[in-house]
Amino acid sequence: MAVPARRVSHARRDKRRSSVWKMDAPALQRCPQCGELKRAHRVCDSCGYYNGRQIISVED
């Protein structure tokens, strides 16, 4: 069986276990057309607008 050659230090162990590398929730912004929350640089799901132009037609 494999056995670790050296003991892992507290700092190295804690660095590995830290949540620094974990993903954050995406930042949301208000759509200037309808006011719904949407992700940045993406077409709004509720109205279909992006950068002041209608990209997709959304049925109500």
N, CA, C and O atoms as a GROMACS GRO file, in nm:
protein
  240
    1MET      N    1   0.083  -0.120   0.000
    1MET     CA    2   0.000   0.000   0.000
    1MET      C    3   0.087   0.125   0.000
    1MET      O    4   0.194   0.128   0.060
    2ALA      N    5   0.038   0.226  -0.068
    2ALA     CA    6   0.113   0.351  -0.075
    2ALA      C    7   0.093   0.431   0.053
    2ALA      O    8  -0.018   0.441   0.106
    3VAL      N    9   0.202   0.486   0.101
    3VAL     CA   10   0.199   0.568   0.221
    3VAL      C   11   0.262   0.702   0.187
    3VAL      O   12   0.366   0.706   0.120
    4PRO      N   13   0.202   0.814   0.230
    4PRO     CA   14   0.262   0.944   0.200
    4PRO      C   15   0.403   0.954   0.257
    4PRO      O   16   0.428   0.914   0.371
    5ALA      N   17   0.495   1.008   0.179
    5ALA     CA   18   0.633   1.019   0.222
    5ALA      C   19   0.648   1.121   0.334
    5ALA      O   20   0.726   1.100   0.427
    6ARG      N   21   0.574   1.231   0.325
    6ARG     CA   22   0.583   1.336   0.426
    6ARG      C   23   0.443   1.378   0.468
    6ARG      O   24   0.346   1.366   0.393
    7ARG      N   25   0.436   1.428   0.588
    7ARG     CA   26   0.310   1.478   0.639
    7ARG      C   27   0.277   1.611   0.570
    7ARG      O   28   0.366   1.693   0.547
    8VAL      N   29   0.151   1.632   0.538
    8VAL     CA   30   0.108   1.756   0.475
    8VAL      C   31   0.091   1.862   0.583
    8VAL      O   32   0.027   1.838   0.686
    9SER      N   33   0.149   1.979   0.559
    9SER     CA   34   0.140   2.086   0.659
    9SER      C   35  -0.002   2.141   0.667
    9SER      O   36  -0.083   2.122   0.576
   10HIS      N   37  -0.030   2.208   0.779
   10HIS     CA   38  -0.163   2.266   0.799
   10HIS      C   39  -0.195   2.369   0.691
   10HIS      O   40  -0.307   2.373   0.639
   11ALA      N   41  -0.096   2.452   0.656
   11ALA     CA   42  -0.118   2.556   0.556
   11ALA      C   43  -0.150   2.496   0.419
   11ALA      O   44  -0.242   2.541   0.351
   12ARG      N   45  -0.074   2.395   0.380
   12ARG     CA   46  -0.098   2.332   0.250
   12ARG      C   47  -0.233   2.262   0.247
   12ARG      O   48  -0.306   2.269   0.148
   13ARG      N   49  -0.266   2.194   0.355
   13ARG     CA   50  -0.395   2.126   0.364
   13ARG      C   51  -0.509   2.227   0.358
   13ARG      O   52  -0.606   2.206   0.285
   14ASP      N   53  -0.500   2.335   0.435
   14ASP     CA   54  -0.606   2.434   0.439
   14ASP      C   55  -0.619   2.509   0.307
   14ASP      O   56  -0.729   2.547   0.267
   15LYS      N   57  -0.506   2.532   0.239
   15LYS     CA   58  -0.510   2.597   0.109
   15LYS      C   59  -0.588   2.511   0.009
   15LYS      O   60  -0.665   2.564  -0.073
   16ARG      N   61  -0.569   2.384   0.016
   16ARG     CA   62  -0.639   2.293  -0.073
   16ARG      C   63  -0.788   2.288  -0.041
   16ARG      O   64  -0.870   2.278  -0.132
   17ARG      N   65  -0.823   2.295   0.085
   17ARG     CA   66  -0.962   2.285   0.126
   17ARG      C   67  -1.038   2.417   0.117
   17ARG      O   68  -1.160   2.420   0.131
   18SER      N   69  -0.966   2.526   0.095
   18SER     CA   70  -1.031   2.657   0.096
   18SER      C   71  -1.130   2.669  -0.019
   18SER      O   72  -1.126   2.593  -0.115
   19SER      N   73  -1.217   2.764  -0.008
   19SER     CA   74  -1.320   2.784  -0.110
   19SER      C   75  -1.279   2.892  -0.209
   19SER      O   76  -1.366   2.950  -0.275
   20VAL      N   77  -1.151   2.922  -0.222
   20VAL     CA   78  -1.105   3.024  -0.313
   20VAL      C   79  -1.131   2.983  -0.457
   20VAL      O   80  -1.167   3.067  -0.539
   21TRP      N   81  -1.114   2.858  -0.488
   21TRP     CA   82  -1.124   2.810  -0.625
   21TRP      C   83  -1.266   2.782  -0.669
   21TRP      O   84  -1.291   2.760  -0.787
   22LYS      N   85  -1.360   2.781  -0.576
   22LYS     CA   86  -1.498   2.746  -0.610
   22LYS      C   87  -1.565   2.860  -0.686
   22LYS      O   88  -1.533   2.977  -0.665
   23MET      N   89  -1.659   2.825  -0.774
   23MET     CA   90  -1.728   2.925  -0.856
   23MET      C   91  -1.823   3.010  -0.773
   23MET      O   92  -1.882   2.963  -0.676
   24ASP      N   93  -1.836   3.135  -0.813
   24ASP     CA   94  -1.932   3.225  -0.752
   24ASP      C   95  -2.060   3.223  -0.835
   24ASP      O   96  -2.062   3.176  -0.949
   25ALA      N   97  -2.164   3.273  -0.775
   25ALA     CA   98  -2.290   3.286  -0.849
   25ALA      C   99  -2.271   3.394  -0.956
   25ALA      O  100  -2.200   3.492  -0.932
   26PRO      N  101  -2.333   3.379  -1.072
   26PRO     CA  102  -2.314   3.479  -1.177
   26PRO      C  103  -2.375   3.613  -1.136
   26PRO      O  104  -2.479   3.619  -1.071
   27ALA      N  105  -2.307   3.720  -1.177
   27ALA     CA  106  -2.355   3.855  -1.147
   27ALA      C  107  -2.476   3.886  -1.236
   27ALA      O  108  -2.473   3.860  -1.356
   28LEU      N  109  -2.579   3.940  -1.177
   28LEU     CA  110  -2.701   3.972  -1.251
   28LEU      C  111  -2.716   4.122  -1.264
   28LEU      O  112  -2.677   4.197  -1.175
   29GLN      N  113  -2.772   4.165  -1.376
   29GLN     CA  114  -2.798   4.305  -1.401
   29GLN      C  115  -2.942   4.322  -1.446
   29GLN      O  116  -3.006   4.226  -1.489
   30ARG      N  117  -2.993   4.443  -1.435
   30ARG     CA  118  -3.129   4.472  -1.480
   30ARG      C  119  -3.129   4.496  -1.630
   30ARG      O  120  -3.040   4.564  -1.683
   31CYS      N  121  -3.227   4.442  -1.697
   31CYS     CA  122  -3.244   4.465  -1.840
   31CYS      C  123  -3.295   4.608  -1.859
   31CYS      O  124  -3.392   4.647  -1.793
   32PRO      N  125  -3.233   4.687  -1.947
   32PRO     CA  126  -3.280   4.825  -1.965
   32PRO      C  127  -3.417   4.834  -2.032
   32PRO      O  128  -3.485   4.935  -2.020
   33GLN      N  129  -3.459   4.729  -2.102
   33GLN     CA  130  -3.588   4.731  -2.171
   33GLN      C  131  -3.703   4.697  -2.077
   33GLN      O  132  -3.801   4.771  -2.068
   34CYS      N  133  -3.691   4.582  -2.007
   34CYS     CA  134  -3.805   4.534  -1.928
   34CYS      C  135  -3.779   4.538  -1.777
   34CYS      O  136  -3.873   4.528  -1.699
   35GLY      N  137  -3.654   4.551  -1.735
   35GLY     CA  138  -3.624   4.561  -1.593
   35GLY      C  139  -3.603   4.427  -1.523
   35GLY      O  140  -3.579   4.424  -1.402
   36GLU      N  141  -3.612   4.318  -1.596
   36GLU     CA  142  -3.590   4.186  -1.536
   36GLU      C  143  -3.441   4.164  -1.513
   36GLU      O  144  -3.357   4.227  -1.578
   37LEU      N  145  -3.408   4.076  -1.419
   37LEU     CA  146  -3.269   4.043  -1.395
   37LEU      C  147  -3.220   3.948  -1.504
   37LEU      O  148  -3.288   3.854  -1.542
   38LYS      N  149  -3.098   3.976  -1.554
   38LYS     CA  150  -3.039   3.891  -1.657
   38LYS      C  151  -2.888   3.890  -1.637
   38LYS      O  152  -2.833   3.977  -1.569
   39ARG      N  153  -2.820   3.791  -1.698
   39ARG     CA  154  -2.675   3.785  -1.692
   39ARG      C  155  -2.616   3.884  -1.791
   39ARG      O  156  -2.678   3.914  -1.893
   40ALA      N  157  -2.499   3.935  -1.761
   40ALA     CA  158  -2.436   4.036  -1.845
   40ALA      C  159  -2.397   3.978  -1.980
   40ALA      O  160  -2.359   3.861  -1.989
   41HIS      N  161  -2.406   4.057  -2.085
   41HIS     CA  162  -2.366   4.022  -2.221
   41HIS      C  163  -2.444   3.904  -2.276
   41HIS      O  164  -2.389   3.822  -2.351
   42ARG      N  165  -2.570   3.894  -2.240
   42ARG     CA  166  -2.656   3.788  -2.292
   42ARG      C  167  -2.792   3.846  -2.326
   42ARG      O  168  -2.833   3.948  -2.270
   43VAL      N  169  -2.862   3.780  -2.417
   43VAL     CA  170  -2.996   3.824  -2.456
   43VAL      C  171  -3.089   3.804  -2.337
   43VAL      O  172  -3.082   3.702  -2.268
   44CYS      N  173  -3.176   3.900  -2.314
   44CYS     CA  174  -3.272   3.891  -2.204
   44CYS      C  175  -3.374   3.781  -2.237
   44CYS      O  176  -3.429   3.778  -2.347
   45ASP      N  177  -3.398   3.692  -2.141
   45ASP     CA  178  -3.491   3.582  -2.163
   45ASP      C  179  -3.636   3.629  -2.167
   45ASP      O  180  -3.719   3.566  -2.232
   46SER      N  181  -3.667   3.737  -2.098
   46SER     CA  182  -3.807   3.778  -2.090
   46SER      C  183  -3.851   3.866  -2.206
   46SER      O  184  -3.967   3.857  -2.248
   47CYS      N  185  -3.762   3.950  -2.261
   47CYS     CA  186  -3.804   4.039  -2.370
   47CYS      C  187  -3.730   4.014  -2.501
   47CYS      O  188  -3.776   4.058  -2.606
   48GLY      N  189  -3.616   3.946  -2.498
   48GLY     CA  190  -3.543   3.914  -2.620
   48GLY      C  191  -3.453   4.024  -2.671
   48GLY      O  192  -3.404   4.016  -2.784
   49TYR      N  193  -3.429   4.127  -2.591
   49TYR     CA  194  -3.345   4.239  -2.635
   49TYR      C  195  -3.201   4.220  -2.590
   49TYR      O  196  -3.174   4.162  -2.485
   50TYR      N  197  -3.108   4.271  -2.673
   50TYR     CA  198  -2.966   4.277  -2.637
   50TYR      C  199  -2.907   4.402  -2.700
   50TYR      O  200  -2.920   4.422  -2.820
   51ASN      N  201  -2.844   4.483  -2.621
   51ASN     CA  202  -2.777   4.605  -2.667
   51ASN      C  203  -2.873   4.698  -2.741
   51ASN      O  204  -2.836   4.760  -2.841
   52GLY      N  205  -2.996   4.708  -2.690
   52GLY     CA  206  -3.093   4.800  -2.747
   52GLY      C  207  -3.165   4.749  -2.871
   52GLY      O  208  -3.249   4.821  -2.926
   53ARG      N  209  -3.136   4.628  -2.916
   53ARG     CA  210  -3.201   4.572  -3.034
   53ARG      C  211  -3.271   4.442  -2.998
   53ARG      O  212  -3.225   4.368  -2.911
   54GLN      N  213  -3.383   4.415  -3.065
   54GLN     CA  214  -3.453   4.290  -3.040
   54GLN      C  215  -3.384   4.181  -3.123
   54GLN      O  216  -3.378   4.188  -3.246
   55ILE      N  217  -3.332   4.081  -3.052
   55ILE     CA  218  -3.259   3.972  -3.116
   55ILE      C  219  -3.349   3.853  -3.143
   55ILE      O  220  -3.348   3.797  -3.252
   56ILE      N  221  -3.427   3.817  -3.044
   56ILE     CA  222  -3.520   3.704  -3.059
   56ILE      C  223  -3.660   3.752  -3.026
   56ILE      O  224  -3.678   3.842  -2.944
   57SER      N  225  -3.759   3.691  -3.089
   57SER     CA  226  -3.897   3.726  -3.057
   57SER      C  227  -3.947   3.634  -2.947
   57SER      O  228  -3.940   3.512  -2.959
   58VAL      N  229  -3.996   3.694  -2.840
   58VAL     CA  230  -4.044   3.618  -2.725
   58VAL      C  231  -4.195   3.629  -2.721
   58VAL      O  232  -4.251   3.738  -2.722
   59GLU      N  233  -4.259   3.515  -2.716
   59GLU     CA  234  -4.405   3.514  -2.709
   59GLU      C  235  -4.449   3.521  -2.564
   59GLU      O  236  -4.390   3.457  -2.477
   60ASP      N  237  -4.552   3.598  -2.537
   60ASP     CA  238  -4.601   3.616  -2.400
   60ASP      C  239  -4.688   3.503  -2.355
   60ASP      O  240  -4.737   3.503  -2.242
   0.00000   0.00000   0.00000
